[in-house]
Amino acid sequence: ADYLDNGNNKMAIQQADKLLKKHKDLHCAKVLKAIGLQRTGKQDEAYALAQEVAALEPTDDNSLQALTILYREMHRPELVTKLYEAAVKKVPNSEEYHSHLFMAYARVGEYKKMQQAGMALYKIVPKNPYYFWSVMSLIMQSISAQDENLSKTMFLPLAERMVEKMVKEDKIEAEAEVELYYMILERLEKYKEALDVVRGKLGEKLTSELQSRENKCMAMYKKLYRWPECNALSRRLLLKNSDDWQFYITYFDSVFQLIDESWTPPPEGEHSLEGEVHYSIEQAVKFIEERITEESKSSRPLRGPYLAKLELIRRLRYRGCNDEYKLGDPEELMFQYFKKFGDKPCCFTDLKVFVDLLPSNQYTKFISQLLEVIPLSATAENEIALPADIKALQQHLCVVQLSRLLGIYHAMDKKQKLTVVRELMLRYRHGLEFGKSCLKTELQFSDYYCLLAVHLLLDLWLEGEETAVWQCLTFLEEGLSHSPSNAQFKLLLIRIYCRLGAFEPVAELYSSLDAKHIQHDTIGYLLTRYAESLGHYAAASQSCNFALRFFHSNQKDTSEYIIQAYKYGAFEKIPEFIAFRNRLNSSLHFAQVRTERMLLDLLLEANISSSLEESIKSMSLSPEEDDIPWKDLRDNRDLTVLFNWDPKDRDISEEHRKLSLEEETMWLRIRSLTLRLVSGLPPLSHTIQPKNSEKTAENGVSSKIDTIRSLLQQLEAAVDSGKKFLEQKIQYPVLGPPPTRMAGFFSNGSCQCQTSLFYLVSDIYELDTNGLEDSAEIQERIGNSFKSLVERLTDLFNKCKGDLIEVRDGTLKTHPNLLENLVFFVETISIALWVSSYCDSVLRPFKSNLQKKKKKKKESSVAMPPVFTHFLDYVTELQTLTSNVIDHIKGLEIILTALKLEELSFKDTLLLQEEKKFTKTVQGKVQSSYHHSVQEIGELLKKRLDTIKKLKI
């Protein structure tokens, strides 16, 4: 066992063998040997050995534990349940084995059996947790039941009765048990009863979370529409802590609900269960003013009361009644707020919510009013006034962010923007002085200046200013050198490099972000969207693996979390874990990565049909199966991960998200159908029967061609809806969701090529079943298809021609679309080869038959059917075309190597000396990345060329 722990699996196997020589029947040694085998990649031997031991139904703890570990590593948790079912039969009173059995069921989600196992445990050892395990399993059955009715009429009422029994017998001990009772009542929509539980004696046990009881009461009052109670409770809680924002929201919601219902308090007695109620605007205004007065006495400044006042103004405006209640002018209030909290980074995000209270003609005045109160000092007459300490810097930063948010920078012309950029960069570099003592992992105080400057430059770039984008990269790389853990710099660099078609620097940047766990799903798209499409095949493979590793381990990890939740009685977390697992399983990104990863593997590994067949087998792919949950796809991408200070009309909107999801889903459908069509090729070339044979329908091949034909129809439909979608010409914001590869796929002709290749498959199949004799028409059709395919492929190649990086008037311009087209060309030519090798497998037997006939008849020439010449011409033309593309790529490599970037002079930019060195680095990175892409694409095409040469009938 020690050897296994240290990862020395070979020694572990040897030691186990020694032991087994002496003691032939030592179960535990056999299992430990099996673990060693499993870890050295001999899965089948390990499984056989484990089953040998399991068949003997062991009951010693060591063997059971070891087998559990082994099965878990094999990803076969269902075998653990069989193991403990047997053990429990033999040792019926073992608490330990029963609880292991329960946990084994929990891993595979067998809720009914969990319920039984829980009760069996409680009978042996009457401990409360076991009883409630059983109750929780009933709730899980109700959650997983397809039939809502069943869960409301059977599972939940049964769970409720089980808990009520314990309440009556006064056996409720732990907080978790009360939580569980509350959860059942809430799911049964018995809100009144749930409220009574929380307010009653049982509710006293709810102590682990702050305000746990109050929050639960509030939730029930809302469900019951008991606004007086909502109001009184939130009022009471705000008196305790006037900085708790959620209760301000409830307070306002309930006041306005009561006003709309024209509620009045009862003539005598309490206003409500929770005490005094406010039911008029006057009372609300007075209450907020009192909170502000109280705040002035508090030891530390609280933001809540001031923001609550702005929130109230906003709500009153929305109702169209602001003037009567003299709450003050929002502009003045925001100014006062800035004076009080301007040096806190949160000041900007606090005010951001309320800027729409400002009239747009007051924006510039408001900003200059703020600037006047910041202590800045200039050394000479015409120099920029700079802050003397961090506080002043934070205040100034807040104003700059607000200026961007109010659209003041957007309205400037090019010259003004460049002046602002210079000023911001000067302030950025000046601010670095305050951060000299910062650790590597801390951000510099002035980082936002740099980011804002880059945002302004991005505006200029989108307006057609080519040099601006290089300046963006220069500033960001400079920023990163001073603040190496600033994720915003890295994310923005990733987006810009990808827009320019350079993937190489991105891989390193992404790995330095150190994305953890769920982030592979939320920001993984930044990587997987561009790696392959820019020709970095190795990096693409790796980035898909990162993501897939996370998604696959999620299955295993979640069941561990669920088990921990049972052990510690955190019952309300269990449905959350299950929902989390489902959300990840139906993640859009997961489906995309799975599909693209398989297509990529086929591209990289499957050279001729035999290995295409092996690759498809090893991925257990089949054209009939579709494992993507189309109806439930969840878009888990974080599209706001990049900071941005744009006004609402330029920012990413709900509409953008919806359209992006629609586009991603369409593109995924096209890719998934392409993958399934490719996986349908190998089965076609087996077991073909002549046309008149009875067996055709039985041996399933005719159904295989039907599958392919139906997939083709689906592909046509998907392509049509994709084209319709693109007609809308949607423009996402520059930092919004990146568009898919769909537009390029249609416009460069890859789409038409790939579809006609699959149609060709159908024709060749027909030729195969009809034979050569009476198929002149089919043969001609195939011949024409070959001709038009070569034309289309040549067109596609023409769309790949041109310089990848060109130097125009001293600036660089990259053409990433040419790279994307080359990548599509490689993919299309690969599909062409797989289809050709199917043709080859059909025509070869025909040819050998013809030669046999020729020998029999002893004739000097039997007329060769035209299809052979068509095919040979086609293969020869494919070969010539591919050679031409390879030569073109060699040419590109030579140009890229010879490109001397040093000689570029950035004329109109006032680059400082230190900026020049960053510019040089940036351009070097882009050049090297393009070089790398072209090399990888070239290598892959050479492999294809070798394959084509083998295709001679």
Stockholm file with secondary structure:
# STOCKHOLM 1.0

chainA/1-953         ADYLDNGNNKMAIQQADKLLKKHKDLHCAKVLKAIGLQRTGKQDEAYALAQEVAALEPTDDNSLQALTILYREMHRPELVTKLYEAAVKKVPNSEEYHSHLFMAYARVGEYKKMQQAGMALYKIVPKNPYYFWSVMSLIMQSISAQDENLSKTMFLPLAERMVEKMVKEDKIEAEAEVELYYMILERLEKYKEALDVVRGKLGEKLTSELQSRENKCMAMYKKLYRWPECNALSRRLLLKNSDDWQFYITYFDSVFQLIDESWTPPPEGEHSLEGEVHYSIEQAVKFIEERITEESKSSRPLRGPYLAKLELIRRLRYRGCNDEYKLGDPEELMFQYFKKFGDKPCCFTDLKVFVDLLPSNQYTKFISQLLEVIPLSATAENEIALPADIKALQQHLCVVQLSRLLGIYHAMDKKQKLTVVRELMLRYRHGLEFGKSCLKTELQFSDYYCLLAVHLLLDLWLEGEETAVWQCLTFLEEGLSHSPSNAQFKLLLIRIYCRLGAFEPVAELYSSLDAKHIQHDTIGYLLTRYAESLGHYAAASQSCNFALRFFHSNQKDTSEYIIQAYKYGAFEKIPEFIAFRNRLNSSLHFAQVRTERMLLDLLLEANISSSLEESIKSMSLSPEEDDIPWKDLRDNRDLTVLFNWDPKDRDISEEHRKLSLEEETMWLRIRSLTLRLVSGLPPLSHTIQPKNSEKTAENGVSSKIDTIRSLLQQLEAAVDSGKKFLEQKIQYPVLGPPPTRMAGFFSNGSCQCQTSLFYLVSDIYELDTNGLEDSAEIQERIGNSFKSLVERLTDLFNKCKGDLIEVRDGTLKTHPNLLENLVFFVETISIALWVSSYCDSVLRPFKSNLQKKKKKKKESSVAMPPVFTHFLDYVTELQTLTSNVIDHIKGLEIILTALKLEELSFKDTLLLQEEKKFTKTVQGKVQSSYHHSVQEIGELLKKRLDTIKKLKI
#=GR chainA/1-953 SS CHHHHTTCHHHHHHHHHHHHHHCTTCHHHHHHHHHHHHHTTCHHHHHHHHHHHHHTCCCCHHHHHHHHHHHHHTTCHHHHHHHHHHHHHHSTTCHHHHHHHHHHHHHHTCHHHHHHHHHHHHHHSCCHHHHHHHHHHHHHHHHHCSCHHHIIIIIHHHHHHHHHHHHHTTCCCSHHHHHHHHHHHHHTTCHHHHHHHHHSSGGGGCCSSTTHHHHHHHHHHHHTTCHHHHHHHHHHHHHHCTTCHHHHHHHHHHHHHHHHTTCCCCSSSCSSTTSCCCCSHHHHHHHHHHHHHHHHHSSSCCSHHHHHHHHHHHHHHHTTCCTTSCCCCHHHHHHHHHHHHTTSTHHHHHHHTTGGGSCGGGHHHHHHHHHHTSCEECSSTTSCCEESSHHHHHHHHHHHHHHHHTTTTTTSCHHHHHHHHHHHHHHHHHHGGGGTTCCTTSCCTTHHHHHHHHHHHHHHHHTTCHHHHHHHHHHHHHHHHHSTTCHHHHHHHHHHHHHTTCCHHHHHHHHHHTCCTTHHHHTTHHHHTTTTTTTCHHHHHHHHHHHHHHHHHHHHHHHHHHHHHHHTTCTTHHHHHHHHHHHHHTBHHHHHHHHHHHHHHHHHHCCSHHHHHHHHHHTTCCTTCCCCCGGGCBCCCCTTCSCCCCCGGGSCCHHHHHHHHHHHHHHHHHHHHHHHHHHTHHHHTSCCCCTTCGGGTTTSHHHHHHHHHHHHHHHHHHHHHHHHHHTTCCCCCTTSCCCCSHHHHHHTSHHHHHHHHHHHHHHHHHHHHHCSTTCHHHHHHHHHHHHHHHHHHHHHHHTTCSCSEEEETTEEEECHHHHHHHHHHHHHHHHHHHHHHHHHHHHHHHHHHHHHHHHHHTCSCCCCCHHHHHHHHHHHHHHHHHHHHHHHHHHHHHHHHHCCGGGCCCSSSCCCHHHHHHHHHHHHHHHHHHHHHHHHHHHHHHHHHHHHHHCCC
#=GC SS_cons         CHHHHTTCHHHHHHHHHHHHHHCTTCHHHHHHHHHHHHHTTCHHHHHHHHHHHHHTCCCCHHHHHHHHHHHHHTTCHHHHHHHHHHHHHHSTTCHHHHHHHHHHHHHHTCHHHHHHHHHHHHHHSCCHHHHHHHHHHHHHHHHHCSCHHHIIIIIHHHHHHHHHHHHHTTCCCSHHHHHHHHHHHHHTTCHHHHHHHHHSSGGGGCCSSTTHHHHHHHHHHHHTTCHHHHHHHHHHHHHHCTTCHHHHHHHHHHHHHHHHTTCCCCSSSCSSTTSCCCCSHHHHHHHHHHHHHHHHHSSSCCSHHHHHHHHHHHHHHHTTCCTTSCCCCHHHHHHHHHHHHTTSTHHHHHHHTTGGGSCGGGHHHHHHHHHHTSCEECSSTTSCCEESSHHHHHHHHHHHHHHHHTTTTTTSCHHHHHHHHHHHHHHHHHHGGGGTTCCTTSCCTTHHHHHHHHHHHHHHHHTTCHHHHHHHHHHHHHHHHHSTTCHHHHHHHHHHHHHTTCCHHHHHHHHHHTCCTTHHHHTTHHHHTTTTTTTCHHHHHHHHHHHHHHHHHHHHHHHHHHHHHHHTTCTTHHHHHHHHHHHHHTBHHHHHHHHHHHHHHHHHHCCSHHHHHHHHHHTTCCTTCCCCCGGGCBCCCCTTCSCCCCCGGGSCCHHHHHHHHHHHHHHHHHHHHHHHHHHTHHHHTSCCCCTTCGGGTTTSHHHHHHHHHHHHHHHHHHHHHHHHHHTTCCCCCTTSCCCCSHHHHHHTSHHHHHHHHHHHHHHHHHHHHHCSTTCHHHHHHHHHHHHHHHHHHHHHHHTTCSCSEEEETTEEEECHHHHHHHHHHHHHHHHHHHHHHHHHHHHHHHHHHHHHHHHHHTCSCCCCCHHHHHHHHHHHHHHHHHHHHHHHHHHHHHHHHHCCGGGCCCSSSCCCHHHHHHHHHHHHHHHHHHHHHHHHHHHHHHHHHHHHHHCCC
//
